Amino acid sequence: HTAGGAAAGLTDRETAVLQAVARGLSNDEIAKELWITQQTVKFHLTNTYRKLGARNRTEATRLAYQRGLIENPLFDEE
């Protein structure tokens, strides 16, 4: 969990869903990974989009990286 998510008003769960989206997971895959329903994934995403001012998954991910809310999985090794 990163402090950045909380600073943006995101809950731990919303941050976790956003990180999964950033890794390229589908709603179904996120639901299975986090042990929640697809409807709950959509609920968290809707809240996340609203809080970030994003229109879709791609924009939410980009904004989250820019604001340091989530770590970039492509550069975790560094």
C-alpha positions in Angstrom: 0.0 0.0 0.0 1.3 3.4 -0.9 0.6 6.6 1.0 -0.1 8.3 -2.3 -3.4 6.5 -2.8 -4.7 7.7 0.6 -3.5 11.2 -0.2 -5.7 11.2 -3.3 -8.7 10.0 -1.2 -8.4 6.4 -2.5 -9.2 3.6 -0.1 -6.7 0.7 0.2 -9.1 -1.4 -1.8 -9.4 1.2 -4.6 -5.6 1.5 -4.7 -5.3 -2.4 -4.9 -7.8 -2.5 -7.8 -6.0 0.4 -9.6 -2.7 -1.4 -9.2 -4.2 -4.6 -10.7 -5.6 -2.5 -13.6 -2.2 -1.1 -14.2 -0.8 -4.6 -14.4 -3.3 -5.2 -17.3 -5.7 -7.4 -15.4 -9.4 -7.6 -16.5 -12.2 -7.0 -14.1 -12.7 -10.8 -13.9 -9.1 -11.4 -13.1 -9.1 -8.6 -10.5 -12.2 -10.0 -8.9 -10.6 -13.5 -8.6 -7.2 -12.1 -7.3 -8.8 -9.8 -4.6 -11.6 -12.3 -3.7 -14.4 -9.8 -4.6 -17.2 -9.8 -7.2 -16.9 -8.2 -10.6 -19.6 -5.8 -9.5 -17.4 -4.7 -6.6 -14.5 -4.3 -8.9 -16.6 -2.0 -11.1 -17.8 -0.1 -8.0 -14.2 0.5 -6.9 -13.2 1.6 -10.4 -16.1 4.0 -10.7 -15.1 5.6 -7.4 -11.5 5.7 -8.5 -12.3 7.3 -11.8 -14.4 10.0 -10.0 -11.6 10.7 -7.5 -8.9 10.9 -10.1 -11.0 12.7 -12.7 -10.4 9.9 -15.2 -12.7 8.7 -17.9 -11.4 5.1 -18.3 -8.8 2.5 -17.2 -6.0 3.9 -19.3 -6.4 7.4 -18.1 -6.8 6.3 -14.5 -3.6 4.3 -14.7 -1.7 7.2 -16.3 -2.9 9.7 -13.7 -2.1 7.3 -10.9 1.5 6.9 -12.2 1.9 10.7 -12.7 0.8 11.4 -9.2 2.8 8.6 -7.7 -0.3 6.8 -6.4 0.9 3.4 -7.7 4.3 1.9 -8.6 5.0 1.1 -12.2 5.2 -2.7 -12.4 7.5 -2.4 -15.4 10.2 -0.8 -13.3 9.9 -2.7 -10.1 13.3 -4.3 -10.6 15.2 -1.1 -10.3 
